[in-house]
Amino acid sequence: MIPENYDPPAKLMSGRTILITGATDGIGKALSLKLSNYSCNLILLGRSTLKLEAIKKECADHVANVEVFKLDFMHAKGEDYQCLIDMIESKYASIDCLVHNAAILGELSPVDHYDIGLWQQVIHVNLTSTFILTKCLLPLLKIGKFPSITFTSSGVGIKGKAFWGAYSVSKFGIEGFAQILSEELKNSNIKVSTINPGATNTNMRAKAYPAEDKSLIKNPEDVLSAYLYLLSPEFSEPNGSRFSL
Ligand code: NAP
């Protein structure tokens, strides 16, 4: 179980090297800003140079050492991933935490109307690129300290829901991938977990539920303590644990 309102002691987070995808908006941005208060090394990934520069600026007054890196999962090629690996190897030698957070919703549409190209894009960004990034960074995680891989899932990754199409299928895939990886890594020091943040007030949520009263759902800041626990050396739940907030 995740301790309520978990707030890791600063010294435990000090020096931890943490990579977050989708760090430029929503939950990923809120998490990045929160972590910038700890003296850790943050590697923030996003697809927009402007938004990456903006978050780097927002973190500038804080204590973390922040590196931003542009990687658009829709279009990234092998050499782009290699650049990321080279940067991490040269600056940090290893990483301790990998947070898979970036995702796109696609469209809410019945299957017979779902655009085939969009379906492929959603599966590629949400699932295939998660596999590629994990594969690329596993060697650097294996030499990290109290290393962890955090996958972001969704309620529709456990129970299919009409019209959620490729997004729901991609999250089922994430759940399966996390199970496979946690079994493969059961004798290693890497902790694999899956977190479903639940209904949270972000652009993605607004796109899915445009008429929703936002005052009735959580803000990104409300889910962060759970993420902090998964990223801290104190995280002690069994490998392959799933959490729903
Ligand atoms: P969000 O506000 O839409 O943020 C998504 C992030 O992913 C943004 O930083 C976005 O970049 C980035 N991203 C999108 N496409 C990308 C690409 N091709 N390459 C690289 N980065 C890309 O979404 P959120 O609500 O914070 O969602 C965060 C995670 O929580 C997702 O995995 C989502 O499925 C999950 N989740 C959310 C909810 C909810 O209610 N919000 C519920 C369950 C699960 P830009 O800043 O450039 O757009």
py3Dmol code that shows the C-alpha trace and the ligand (Angstrom):
import py3Dmol

protein = """\
ATOM      1  CA  MET A   1       0.000   0.000   0.000  1.00  0.00           C
ATOM      2  CA  ILE A   2       1.136   3.525  -0.719  1.00  0.00           C
ATOM      3  CA  PRO A   3       1.510   5.537   2.510  1.00  0.00           C
ATOM      4  CA  GLU A   4      -0.921   8.473   2.572  1.00  0.00           C
ATOM      5  CA  ASN A   5       0.599  11.897   1.841  1.00  0.00           C
ATOM      6  CA  TYR A   6       4.026  10.347   1.421  1.00  0.00           C
ATOM      7  CA  ASP A   7       6.792  12.918   1.487  1.00  0.00           C
ATOM      8  CA  PRO A   8      10.249  11.381   1.106  1.00  0.00           C
ATOM      9  CA  PRO A   9      13.075  12.658   3.303  1.00  0.00           C
ATOM     10  CA  ALA A  10      15.173  15.007   1.139  1.00  0.00           C
ATOM     11  CA  LYS A  11      18.339  12.992   1.701  1.00  0.00           C
ATOM     12  CA  LEU A  12      16.724   9.837   0.267  1.00  0.00           C
ATOM     13  CA  MET A  13      15.978  11.587  -3.026  1.00  0.00           C
ATOM     14  CA  SER A  14      19.291  13.392  -3.166  1.00  0.00           C
ATOM     15  CA  GLY A  15      21.349  12.373  -6.204  1.00  0.00           C
ATOM     16  CA  ARG A  16      18.624  10.169  -7.687  1.00  0.00           C
ATOM     17  CA  THR A  17      18.528  10.298 -11.478  1.00  0.00           C
ATOM     18  CA  ILE A  18      14.917  10.254 -12.643  1.00  0.00           C
ATOM     19  CA  LEU A  19      13.634  10.286 -16.227  1.00  0.00           C
ATOM     20  CA  ILE A  20      10.032  11.373 -16.840  1.00  0.00           C
ATOM     21  CA  THR A  21       8.262  11.185 -20.199  1.00  0.00           C
ATOM     22  CA  GLY A  22       5.472  13.631 -20.992  1.00  0.00           C
ATOM     23  CA  ALA A  23       7.042  16.106 -18.572  1.00  0.00           C
ATOM     24  CA  THR A  24       5.666  19.184 -20.331  1.00  0.00           C
ATOM     25  CA  ASP A  25       2.013  19.027 -19.279  1.00  0.00           C
ATOM     26  CA  GLY A  26      -0.525  17.491 -16.928  1.00  0.00           C
ATOM     27  CA  ILE A  27       0.629  14.955 -14.355  1.00  0.00           C
ATOM     28  CA  GLY A  28       4.162  14.679 -15.788  1.00  0.00           C
ATOM     29  CA  LYS A  29       4.706  18.425 -15.516  1.00  0.00           C
ATOM     30  CA  ALA A  30       3.339  18.588 -11.974  1.00  0.00           C
ATOM     31  CA  LEU A  31       5.581  15.654 -10.987  1.00  0.00           C
ATOM     32  CA  SER A  32       8.623  17.292 -12.582  1.00  0.00           C
ATOM     33  CA  LEU A  33       8.017  20.557 -10.725  1.00  0.00           C
ATOM     34  CA  LYS A  34       7.507  18.704  -7.441  1.00  0.00           C
ATOM     35  CA  LEU A  35      10.715  16.707  -7.904  1.00  0.00           C
ATOM     36  CA  SER A  36      12.652  19.872  -8.724  1.00  0.00           C
ATOM     37  CA  ASN A  37      12.446  20.657  -4.989  1.00  0.00           C
ATOM     38  CA  TYR A  38      14.714  17.685  -4.267  1.00  0.00           C
ATOM     39  CA  SER A  39      18.380  17.669  -5.151  1.00  0.00           C
ATOM     40  CA  CYS A  40      18.006  14.948  -7.746  1.00  0.00           C
ATOM     41  CA  ASN A  41      18.952  14.780 -11.432  1.00  0.00           C
ATOM     42  CA  LEU A  42      15.853  15.178 -13.573  1.00  0.00           C
ATOM     43  CA  ILE A  43      15.775  14.193 -17.221  1.00  0.00           C
ATOM     44  CA  LEU A  44      12.564  15.633 -18.620  1.00  0.00           C
ATOM     45  CA  LEU A  45      11.315  14.381 -21.983  1.00  0.00           C
ATOM     46  CA  GLY A  46       8.785  16.082 -24.242  1.00  0.00           C
ATOM     47  CA  ARG A  47       7.923  16.634 -27.878  1.00  0.00           C
ATOM     48  CA  SER A  48       7.843  20.438 -27.850  1.00  0.00           C
ATOM     49  CA  THR A  49      11.038  22.468 -27.585  1.00  0.00           C
ATOM     50  CA  LEU A  50       9.069  25.514 -26.418  1.00  0.00           C
ATOM     51  CA  LYS A  51       7.316  23.614 -23.638  1.00  0.00           C
ATOM     52  CA  LEU A  52      10.595  21.941 -22.592  1.00  0.00           C
ATOM     53  CA  GLU A  53      12.313  25.314 -22.353  1.00  0.00           C
ATOM     54  CA  ALA A  54       9.374  26.625 -20.325  1.00  0.00           C
ATOM     55  CA  ILE A  55       9.549  23.824 -17.779  1.00  0.00           C
ATOM     56  CA  LYS A  56      13.331  24.129 -17.523  1.00  0.00           C
ATOM     57  CA  LYS A  57      12.811  27.801 -16.707  1.00  0.00           C
ATOM     58  CA  GLU A  58      10.145  26.988 -14.112  1.00  0.00           C
ATOM     59  CA  CYS A  59      12.515  24.541 -12.420  1.00  0.00           C
ATOM     60  CA  ALA A  60      15.463  26.951 -12.561  1.00  0.00           C
ATOM     61  CA  ASP A  61      15.005  28.440  -9.066  1.00  0.00           C
ATOM     62  CA  HIS A  62      14.733  25.017  -7.497  1.00  0.00           C
ATOM     63  CA  VAL A  63      17.450  22.668  -6.318  1.00  0.00           C
ATOM     64  CA  ALA A  64      17.293  19.795  -8.822  1.00  0.00           C
ATOM     65  CA  ASN A  65      19.716  19.490 -11.689  1.00  0.00           C
ATOM     66  CA  VAL A  66      17.401  19.551 -14.735  1.00  0.00           C
ATOM     67  CA  GLU A  67      18.149  18.303 -18.233  1.00  0.00           C
ATOM     68  CA  VAL A  68      15.464  18.534 -20.908  1.00  0.00           C
ATOM     69  CA  PHE A  69      15.474  16.296 -23.953  1.00  0.00           C
ATOM     70  CA  LYS A  70      13.239  16.464 -27.017  1.00  0.00           C
ATOM     71  CA  LEU A  71      11.900  13.092 -28.083  1.00  0.00           C
ATOM     72  CA  ASP A  72       8.662  12.916 -30.049  1.00  0.00           C
ATOM     73  CA  PHE A  73       7.524   9.327 -29.665  1.00  0.00           C
ATOM     74  CA  MET A  74       5.397   9.560 -32.789  1.00  0.00           C
ATOM     75  CA  HIS A  75       8.420  10.179 -35.032  1.00  0.00           C
ATOM     76  CA  ALA A  76      11.525   9.191 -33.029  1.00  0.00           C
ATOM     77  CA  LYS A  77      14.072   7.026 -34.864  1.00  0.00           C
ATOM     78  CA  GLY A  78      16.780   4.729 -33.528  1.00  0.00           C
ATOM     79  CA  GLU A  79      19.376   7.520 -33.633  1.00  0.00           C
ATOM     80  CA  ASP A  80      17.165   9.771 -31.467  1.00  0.00           C
ATOM     81  CA  TYR A  81      16.991   7.101 -28.767  1.00  0.00           C
ATOM     82  CA  GLN A  82      20.759   6.570 -29.116  1.00  0.00           C
ATOM     83  CA  CYS A  83      21.341  10.319 -28.522  1.00  0.00           C
ATOM     84  CA  LEU A  84      19.342  10.048 -25.305  1.00  0.00           C
ATOM     85  CA  ILE A  85      21.342   7.009 -24.149  1.00  0.00           C
ATOM     86  CA  ASP A  86      24.632   8.769 -24.979  1.00  0.00           C
ATOM     87  CA  MET A  87      23.580  11.896 -23.076  1.00  0.00           C
ATOM     88  CA  ILE A  88      22.598   9.902 -19.984  1.00  0.00           C
ATOM     89  CA  GLU A  89      25.750   7.766 -20.104  1.00  0.00           C
ATOM     90  CA  SER A  90      28.012  10.783 -20.424  1.00  0.00           C
ATOM     91  CA  LYS A  91      26.303  12.907 -17.757  1.00  0.00           C
ATOM     92  CA  TYR A  92      25.052  10.402 -15.194  1.00  0.00           C
ATOM     93  CA  ALA A  93      26.428   6.945 -16.140  1.00  0.00           C
ATOM     94  CA  SER A  94      23.174   5.303 -14.989  1.00  0.00           C
ATOM     95  CA  ILE A  95      19.576   6.097 -14.123  1.00  0.00           C
ATOM     96  CA  ASP A  96      17.579   5.189 -11.034  1.00  0.00           C
ATOM     97  CA  CYS A  97      13.962   5.775 -12.092  1.00  0.00           C
ATOM     98  CA  LEU A  98      12.094   5.656 -15.376  1.00  0.00           C
ATOM     99  CA  VAL A  99       8.565   7.110 -15.324  1.00  0.00           C
ATOM    100  CA  HIS A 100       6.510   6.254 -18.402  1.00  0.00           C
ATOM    101  CA  ASN A 101       3.853   8.942 -18.361  1.00  0.00           C
ATOM    102  CA  ALA A 102       3.466  10.365 -21.903  1.00  0.00           C
ATOM    103  CA  ALA A 103       0.359   9.282 -23.770  1.00  0.00           C
ATOM    104  CA  ILE A 104      -2.264  10.471 -26.207  1.00  0.00           C
ATOM    105  CA  LEU A 105      -5.978   9.832 -26.080  1.00  0.00           C
ATOM    106  CA  GLY A 106      -6.670   9.506 -29.790  1.00  0.00           C
ATOM    107  CA  GLU A 107     -10.398   9.795 -30.346  1.00  0.00           C
ATOM    108  CA  LEU A 108     -13.427   8.466 -28.532  1.00  0.00           C
ATOM    109  CA  SER A 109     -15.216   6.644 -31.290  1.00  0.00           C
ATOM    110  CA  PRO A 110     -16.972   3.357 -32.019  1.00  0.00           C
ATOM    111  CA  VAL A 111     -14.714   0.761 -33.574  1.00  0.00           C
ATOM    112  CA  ASP A 112     -16.441   0.924 -36.966  1.00  0.00           C
ATOM    113  CA  HIS A 113     -15.624   4.641 -37.215  1.00  0.00           C
ATOM    114  CA  TYR A 114     -12.154   4.578 -35.638  1.00  0.00           C
ATOM    115  CA  ASP A 115      -9.550   6.048 -37.990  1.00  0.00           C
ATOM    116  CA  ILE A 116      -6.968   3.350 -38.796  1.00  0.00           C
ATOM    117  CA  GLY A 117      -4.017   5.752 -38.983  1.00  0.00           C
ATOM    118  CA  LEU A 118      -4.933   7.328 -35.637  1.00  0.00           C
ATOM    119  CA  TRP A 119      -5.275   3.863 -34.068  1.00  0.00           C
ATOM    120  CA  GLN A 120      -1.711   3.069 -35.175  1.00  0.00           C
ATOM    121  CA  GLN A 121      -0.412   6.382 -33.817  1.00  0.00           C
ATOM    122  CA  VAL A 122      -1.989   5.844 -30.397  1.00  0.00           C
ATOM    123  CA  ILE A 123      -0.597   2.321 -30.120  1.00  0.00           C
ATOM    124  CA  HIS A 124       2.811   3.562 -31.259  1.00  0.00           C
ATOM    125  CA  VAL A 125       3.051   6.525 -28.843  1.00  0.00           C
ATOM    126  CA  ASN A 126       1.436   4.861 -25.823  1.00  0.00           C
ATOM    127  CA  LEU A 127       2.721   1.302 -26.111  1.00  0.00           C
ATOM    128  CA  THR A 128       5.422   0.644 -28.711  1.00  0.00           C
ATOM    129  CA  SER A 129       7.549   3.632 -27.747  1.00  0.00           C
ATOM    130  CA  THR A 130       7.219   2.599 -24.092  1.00  0.00           C
ATOM    131  CA  PHE A 131       8.731  -0.764 -25.022  1.00  0.00           C
ATOM    132  CA  ILE A 132      11.512   0.901 -27.069  1.00  0.00           C
ATOM    133  CA  LEU A 133      12.461   3.353 -24.317  1.00  0.00           C
ATOM    134  CA  THR A 134      12.406   0.599 -21.682  1.00  0.00           C
ATOM    135  CA  LYS A 135      14.637  -1.639 -23.829  1.00  0.00           C
ATOM    136  CA  CYS A 136      17.063   1.242 -24.455  1.00  0.00           C
ATOM    137  CA  LEU A 137      17.338   2.210 -20.788  1.00  0.00           C
ATOM    138  CA  LEU A 138      17.346  -1.199 -19.091  1.00  0.00           C
ATOM    139  CA  PRO A 139      21.164  -1.483 -19.126  1.00  0.00           C
ATOM    140  CA  LEU A 140      21.421   1.927 -17.407  1.00  0.00           C
ATOM    141  CA  LEU A 141      18.703   1.033 -14.880  1.00  0.00           C
ATOM    142  CA  LYS A 142      20.417  -2.252 -14.007  1.00  0.00           C
ATOM    143  CA  ILE A 143      23.373  -0.270 -12.640  1.00  0.00           C
ATOM    144  CA  GLY A 144      21.175   2.320 -10.892  1.00  0.00           C
ATOM    145  CA  LYS A 145      20.523   2.596  -7.141  1.00  0.00           C
ATOM    146  CA  PHE A 146      17.166   1.262  -5.913  1.00  0.00           C
ATOM    147  CA  PRO A 147      16.017   1.404  -9.537  1.00  0.00           C
ATOM    148  CA  SER A 148      12.381   1.462 -10.576  1.00  0.00           C
ATOM    149  CA  ILE A 149      10.242   1.544 -13.697  1.00  0.00           C
ATOM    150  CA  THR A 150       6.815   3.132 -13.292  1.00  0.00           C
ATOM    151  CA  PHE A 151       4.180   2.567 -15.964  1.00  0.00           C
ATOM    152  CA  THR A 152       1.090   4.765 -16.156  1.00  0.00           C
ATOM    153  CA  SER A 153      -2.092   2.846 -16.798  1.00  0.00           C
ATOM    154  CA  SER A 154      -5.782   3.690 -16.664  1.00  0.00           C
ATOM    155  CA  GLY A 155      -9.093   2.229 -15.535  1.00  0.00           C
ATOM    156  CA  VAL A 156      -9.739   1.384 -19.205  1.00  0.00           C
ATOM    157  CA  GLY A 157      -6.507  -0.664 -19.214  1.00  0.00           C
ATOM    158  CA  ILE A 158      -8.185  -3.169 -16.881  1.00  0.00           C
ATOM    159  CA  LYS A 159     -11.765  -3.095 -18.115  1.00  0.00           C
ATOM    160  CA  GLY A 160     -12.610  -2.230 -21.708  1.00  0.00           C
ATOM    161  CA  LYS A 161     -15.084   0.589 -22.189  1.00  0.00           C
ATOM    162  CA  ALA A 162     -17.120   1.386 -25.317  1.00  0.00           C
ATOM    163  CA  PHE A 163     -15.579   4.055 -27.594  1.00  0.00           C
ATOM    164  CA  TRP A 164     -12.174   4.179 -25.851  1.00  0.00           C
ATOM    165  CA  GLY A 165     -10.614   2.246 -28.755  1.00  0.00           C
ATOM    166  CA  ALA A 166      -6.852   2.390 -29.198  1.00  0.00           C
ATOM    167  CA  TYR A 167      -6.212   4.246 -25.923  1.00  0.00           C
ATOM    168  CA  SER A 168      -7.854   1.471 -23.916  1.00  0.00           C
ATOM    169  CA  VAL A 169      -6.058  -1.235 -25.920  1.00  0.00           C
ATOM    170  CA  SER A 170      -2.725   0.562 -25.432  1.00  0.00           C
ATOM    171  CA  LYS A 171      -3.259   0.619 -21.649  1.00  0.00           C
ATOM    172  CA  PHE A 172      -4.177  -3.108 -21.633  1.00  0.00           C
ATOM    173  CA  GLY A 173      -0.851  -3.525 -23.447  1.00  0.00           C
ATOM    174  CA  ILE A 174       0.957  -1.483 -20.799  1.00  0.00           C
ATOM    175  CA  GLU A 175      -0.525  -3.682 -18.065  1.00  0.00           C
ATOM    176  CA  GLY A 176       0.637  -6.804 -19.911  1.00  0.00           C
ATOM    177  CA  PHE A 177       4.064  -5.397 -20.657  1.00  0.00           C
ATOM    178  CA  ALA A 178       4.547  -4.448 -16.993  1.00  0.00           C
ATOM    179  CA  GLN A 179       3.618  -7.991 -15.923  1.00  0.00           C
ATOM    180  CA  ILE A 180       6.043  -9.542 -18.404  1.00  0.00           C
ATOM    181  CA  LEU A 181       8.861  -7.210 -17.409  1.00  0.00           C
ATOM    182  CA  SER A 182       8.314  -7.624 -13.671  1.00  0.00           C
ATOM    183  CA  GLU A 183       8.581 -11.412 -14.085  1.00  0.00           C
ATOM    184  CA  GLU A 184      11.702 -11.116 -16.239  1.00  0.00           C
ATOM    185  CA  LEU A 185      13.254  -8.780 -13.660  1.00  0.00           C
ATOM    186  CA  LYS A 186      12.115 -10.655 -10.555  1.00  0.00           C
ATOM    187  CA  ASN A 187      15.676 -11.595  -9.615  1.00  0.00           C
ATOM    188  CA  SER A 188      17.057  -8.144 -10.340  1.00  0.00           C
ATOM    189  CA  ASN A 189      17.059  -5.031  -8.170  1.00  0.00           C
ATOM    190  CA  ILE A 190      14.645  -3.193 -10.521  1.00  0.00           C
ATOM    191  CA  LYS A 191      11.137  -2.603  -9.163  1.00  0.00           C
ATOM    192  CA  VAL A 192       8.402  -2.537 -11.801  1.00  0.00           C
ATOM    193  CA  SER A 193       5.006  -1.062 -10.980  1.00  0.00           C
ATOM    194  CA  THR A 194       1.896   0.276 -12.655  1.00  0.00           C
ATOM    195  CA  ILE A 195      -0.063   3.273 -11.453  1.00  0.00           C
ATOM    196  CA  ASN A 196      -3.508   4.441 -12.524  1.00  0.00           C
ATOM    197  CA  PRO A 197      -3.820   8.074 -11.405  1.00  0.00           C
ATOM    198  CA  GLY A 198      -7.611   8.032 -11.822  1.00  0.00           C
ATOM    199  CA  ALA A 199      -9.677  10.991 -13.028  1.00  0.00           C
ATOM    200  CA  THR A 200      -7.323  13.976 -12.936  1.00  0.00           C
ATOM    201  CA  ASN A 201      -7.842  17.492 -14.235  1.00  0.00           C
ATOM    202  CA  THR A 202      -5.552  17.686 -17.293  1.00  0.00           C
ATOM    203  CA  ASN A 203      -5.902  18.420 -21.015  1.00  0.00           C
ATOM    204  CA  MET A 204      -6.312  14.730 -21.724  1.00  0.00           C
ATOM    205  CA  ARG A 205      -9.167  14.404 -19.246  1.00  0.00           C
ATOM    206  CA  ALA A 206     -10.826  17.549 -20.631  1.00  0.00           C
ATOM    207  CA  LYS A 207     -10.660  16.096 -24.133  1.00  0.00           C
ATOM    208  CA  ALA A 208     -12.338  12.880 -22.948  1.00  0.00           C
ATOM    209  CA  TYR A 209     -14.948  14.613 -20.758  1.00  0.00           C
ATOM    210  CA  PRO A 210     -15.373  18.189 -22.056  1.00  0.00           C
ATOM    211  CA  ALA A 211     -18.563  18.871 -20.073  1.00  0.00           C
ATOM    212  CA  GLU A 212     -17.265  17.556 -16.747  1.00  0.00           C
ATOM    213  CA  ASP A 213     -17.248  19.776 -13.664  1.00  0.00           C
ATOM    214  CA  LYS A 214     -13.481  20.020 -13.030  1.00  0.00           C
ATOM    215  CA  SER A 215     -14.004  20.925  -9.395  1.00  0.00           C
ATOM    216  CA  LEU A 216     -15.190  17.339  -8.792  1.00  0.00           C
ATOM    217  CA  ILE A 217     -11.964  15.638  -9.867  1.00  0.00           C
ATOM    218  CA  LYS A 218      -8.379  15.612  -8.593  1.00  0.00           C
ATOM    219  CA  ASN A 219      -5.753  18.077  -9.711  1.00  0.00           C
ATOM    220  CA  PRO A 220      -2.372  16.713 -10.851  1.00  0.00           C
ATOM    221  CA  GLU A 221      -0.799  17.889  -7.569  1.00  0.00           C
ATOM    222  CA  ASP A 222      -3.165  15.565  -5.664  1.00  0.00           C
ATOM    223  CA  VAL A 223      -1.633  12.393  -7.131  1.00  0.00           C
ATOM    224  CA  LEU A 224       2.039  13.246  -6.691  1.00  0.00           C
ATOM    225  CA  SER A 225       2.735  11.774  -3.268  1.00  0.00           C
ATOM    226  CA  ALA A 226       1.987   8.301  -4.670  1.00  0.00           C
ATOM    227  CA  TYR A 227       4.494   8.834  -7.478  1.00  0.00           C
ATOM    228  CA  LEU A 228       7.086  10.097  -4.989  1.00  0.00           C
ATOM    229  CA  TYR A 229       6.731   6.874  -3.038  1.00  0.00           C
ATOM    230  CA  LEU A 230       7.273   4.743  -6.160  1.00  0.00           C
ATOM    231  CA  LEU A 231      10.400   6.761  -6.971  1.00  0.00           C
ATOM    232  CA  SER A 232      11.909   6.677  -3.504  1.00  0.00           C
ATOM    233  CA  PRO A 233      14.292   4.029  -2.172  1.00  0.00           C
ATOM    234  CA  GLU A 234      11.610   3.344   0.478  1.00  0.00           C
ATOM    235  CA  PHE A 235       9.285   1.790  -2.122  1.00  0.00           C
ATOM    236  CA  SER A 236       8.996  -1.748  -0.822  1.00  0.00           C
ATOM    237  CA  GLU A 237       5.901  -3.304  -2.424  1.00  0.00           C
ATOM    238  CA  PRO A 238       6.373  -6.550  -4.380  1.00  0.00           C
ATOM    239  CA  ASN A 239       7.663  -6.310  -7.937  1.00  0.00           C
ATOM    240  CA  GLY A 240       4.810  -5.984 -10.430  1.00  0.00           C
ATOM    241  CA  SER A 241       2.483  -4.152  -8.021  1.00  0.00           C
ATOM    242  CA  ARG A 242      -0.412  -2.136  -9.428  1.00  0.00           C
ATOM    243  CA  PHE A 243      -1.814   0.941  -7.772  1.00  0.00           C
ATOM    244  CA  SER A 244      -5.073   2.771  -8.486  1.00  0.00           C
ATOM    245  CA  LEU A 245      -5.569   6.209  -6.995  1.00  0.00           C
TER     246      LEU A 245
END
"""
ligand_1 = """\
48
NAP
P -1.678 15.308 -20.734
O -1.943 16.454 -19.855
O -2.307 15.248 -22.079
O -0.078 15.161 -20.870
C 0.467 14.191 -21.728
C 1.954 14.417 -21.868
O 2.432 13.476 -22.856
C 2.287 15.823 -22.399
O 3.489 16.270 -21.819
C 2.466 15.566 -23.880
O 3.278 16.507 -24.553
C 3.156 14.207 -23.858
N 3.074 13.579 -25.170
C 1.973 13.372 -25.923
N 2.319 12.869 -27.112
C 3.672 12.743 -27.117
C 4.627 12.304 -28.077
N 4.271 11.913 -29.318
N 5.937 12.308 -27.740
C 6.332 12.732 -26.531
N 5.479 13.191 -25.573
C 4.156 13.197 -25.878
O -2.095 13.921 -20.038
P -2.210 13.519 -18.483
O -3.641 13.482 -18.161
O -1.250 14.274 -17.652
O -1.757 11.979 -18.591
C -0.544 11.492 -18.035
C -0.660 9.978 -17.965
O -1.726 9.609 -17.074
C -1.000 9.323 -19.310
O -0.300 8.115 -19.436
C -2.492 9.043 -19.203
O -2.888 7.985 -20.026
C -2.607 8.711 -17.729
N -3.948 8.865 -17.151
C -4.503 10.096 -17.035
C -5.764 10.218 -16.460
C -6.435 11.563 -16.284
O -7.596 11.600 -15.856
N -5.765 12.669 -16.584
C -6.442 9.075 -16.001
C -5.842 7.829 -16.146
C -4.572 7.736 -16.718
P 2.731 18.008 -24.880
O 2.938 18.788 -23.593
O 3.602 18.454 -25.988
O 1.291 17.879 -25.242
"""
view = py3Dmol.view(width=600, height=400)
view.addModel(protein, "pdb")
view.setStyle({"model": 0}, {"cartoon": {"style": "trace"}})
view.addModel(ligand_1, "xyz")
view.setStyle({"model": 1}, {"stick": {}})
view.zoomTo()
view.show()
